[in-house]
Amino acid sequence: MKNLTPFGALLICAAIGLLTHKFGLWFPIGIVAFIAVSVAQNKLRP
């Protein structure tokens, strides 16, 4: 995986939440990461 996609960032945070049994904490962090990655990719795209 060369580039992190917004959906990938959300999946990583959801997986951490499921593994640590704190899904309610990690899912909102995943939503914020999803937005941050998509905004960063739109700014970097020529």
N, C-alpha and C positions, 0 to 999 in steps of 0.2 A: 504494500500500500504506500504509494508515493505521497499522496496528498490526503490530509484529513478532511473528510466530508462532514457537513453539518450533522447528517444522520448518524455517521460514525461516532461523532462526539457524544451524541445523545445515547447511543447504544453502550458506549464505554461507561458513562455515568450510571445508566440503568443497571448494567452488569455489576458494577461496584456496589450499588444499592442493594441488589439481590443477594450478593455474597456476604455483605455485612449486616443484612437484615434491617437496614435503615433506608428503605426505598423512598419513604416520604421525605427524607433529607436530600438524597442524591438526585431524585428526579427533577426538582426545581433547578438544581445546579446544572443538570443536563440541558434543561431548556435554555438557561442563560448561555451555556457553552454552544448550543446549537445556533443561537442568534449571533454570538460573538464570532464564530467561525464563518458564518455566512456573510456577515458584514466585512470581515477581514478579506475574504476571497473576492467580494465585489470591489473592494478598494484596490486590491492587487491586480485584478484583471484589467488588461489594457483596453 
